[in-house]
Amino acid sequence: MDPAPVSMPAAARRWLLAVALLVQFMVALDMSVVNVALADVRTDLGFSDGG
């Protein structure tokens, strides 16, 4: 027989959701900053667009 599932309190679920949303926002922000910076890095290192 399976044990009864343990449910989290509502406050803990809200905190978990807030942390997950914050982490997702930070990942998206990091990706956009890196994509913007890549052009300057390529120029500074003297690479061409063609590879």
ChimeraX attribute file (.defattr): number of C-alpha atoms within 10 A of each C-alpha:
attribute: neighborCount
match mode: 1-to-1
recipient: residues
	/A:1	3
	/A:2	4
	/A:3	5
	/A:4	6
	/A:5	6
	/A:6	6
	/A:7	7
	/A:8	9
	/A:9	8
	/A:10	9
	/A:11	9
	/A:12	10
	/A:13	12
	/A:14	12
	/A:15	11
	/A:16	12
	/A:17	12
	/A:18	12
	/A:19	12
	/A:20	12
	/A:21	12
	/A:22	12
	/A:23	12
	/A:24	12
	/A:25	12
	/A:26	12
	/A:27	12
	/A:28	12
	/A:29	12
	/A:30	11
	/A:31	12
	/A:32	11
	/A:33	11
	/A:34	12
	/A:35	11
	/A:36	10
	/A:37	11
	/A:38	11
	/A:39	12
	/A:40	11
	/A:41	12
	/A:42	12
	/A:43	11
	/A:44	9
	/A:45	8
	/A:46	9
	/A:47	11
	/A:48	8
	/A:49	8
	/A:50	4
	/A:51	4
